[in-house]
Amino acid sequence: MLCLHLLRIREQSGSFLKKSRRIIKEKYLPTEYSIREASVDDIEDIYEIELESFKNPWIFDKYVNEFRIPYSQISVAESGGRIVGFSLVWFVNDEVHLNKIAVRYRHRRNRIASSLIDHIIQIAKDAGSRVIYLEVRERNKEARAFYRKLGFTENGIRKKYYPDDNAILIEKMIE
Ligand SMILES: CC(C)(COP(=O)(O)OP(=O)(O)OC[C@H]1O[C@@H](n2cnc3c(N)ncnc32)[C@H](O)[C@@H]1OP(=O)(O)O)[C@@H](O)C(=O)NCCC(=O)NCCS
């Protein structure tokens, strides 16, 4: 009986400790971040975020290859010495295709993705691009809300673009 009681106390204090650690981590998560161009050294962090964020992630080698494509541009958000978000765009003629944008789950809603988009738009302006466009899963309500908030417009649908979902076509003119 005493053993059982001691076991319960141990279990309870274990889960209390876990909960406290989580609260401390969340409370002291760094909110400062900076945006810069990615280097090949960032690839493992980028891929970690890819795996955490997308249902059908790209294979690792696809990222390795992106660093060799001259019209591909990868930017990262860094916070407390850690990569917390990234974007991957292609500059083709006067258009920018947003292929990927993702932020580590625990760092979301800190305007990190918004800053990555601002950064892309600034580069796009300098390059004389006219429009930024992308496809998003119809069921990805969070991303759709994000693009809406940033002034992107939904202007089409591509049925069964993904094996399990339609794609919504989204764009924003660069002024
Ligand atoms: C979509 C995503 C990149 C947004 O990143 P983020 O850094 O959290 O976005 P921001 O903090 O810049 O959000 C800016 C605004 O967009 C809207 N928004 C962002 N995430 C939202 C969500 N989950 N639900 C509703 N609105 C959301 C809000 O209006 C938000 O402003 P607020 O926090 O002041 O309300 C992030 O949720 C993510 O990595 N998702 C998984 C990958 C993905 O789906 N990428 C897009 C594929 S096309």
The ligand as a Gaussian input file, in Angstrom:
#p B3LYP/6-31G(d) Opt

LIG

0 1
 C        1.499000      29.400000     -42.244000
 C        2.717000      29.687000     -41.368000
 C        3.962000      29.765000     -42.263000
 C        2.510000      31.039000     -40.665000
 O        3.680000      31.361000     -39.922000
 P        3.680000      32.372000     -38.670000
 O        5.067000      32.842000     -38.454000
 O        3.008000      31.723000     -37.530000
 O        2.752000      33.537000     -39.217000
 P        2.684000      35.049000     -38.664000
 O        2.960000      35.074000     -37.205000
 O        3.541000      35.930000     -39.522000
 O        1.133000      35.363000     -38.927000
 C        0.666000      36.610000     -39.428000
 C       -0.843000      36.594000     -39.410000
 O       -1.357000      35.534000     -40.255000
 C       -2.548000      34.966000     -39.665000
 N       -2.278000      33.600000     -39.202000
 C       -1.079000      32.980000     -39.079000
 N       -1.247000      31.718000     -38.626000
 C       -2.574000      31.549000     -38.460000
 C       -3.370000      30.470000     -37.991000
 N       -2.804000      29.317000     -37.585000
 N       -4.705000      30.628000     -37.930000
 C       -5.291000      31.796000     -38.307000
 N       -4.585000      32.861000     -38.761000
 C       -3.243000      32.739000     -38.828000
 C       -2.851000      35.839000     -38.432000
 O       -3.684000      36.902000     -38.860000
 C       -1.458000      36.343000     -38.050000
 O       -1.488000      37.542000     -37.323000
 P       -1.795000      37.507000     -35.724000
 O       -0.911000      36.443000     -35.124000
 O       -1.443000      38.903000     -35.289000
 O       -3.260000      37.176000     -35.585000
 C        2.901000      28.606000     -40.266000
 O        1.656000      28.370000     -39.644000
 C        3.447000      27.279000     -40.766000
 O        4.677000      27.047000     -40.784000
 N        2.537000      26.366000     -41.190000
 C        2.963000      25.021000     -41.686000
 C        3.558000      25.108000     -43.067000
 C        2.576000      25.696000     -44.086000
 O        1.406000      25.362000     -44.105000
 N        3.116000      26.594000     -44.948000
 C        2.339000      27.223000     -45.993000
 C        2.199000      26.290000     -47.134000
 S        1.630000      27.094000     -48.582000

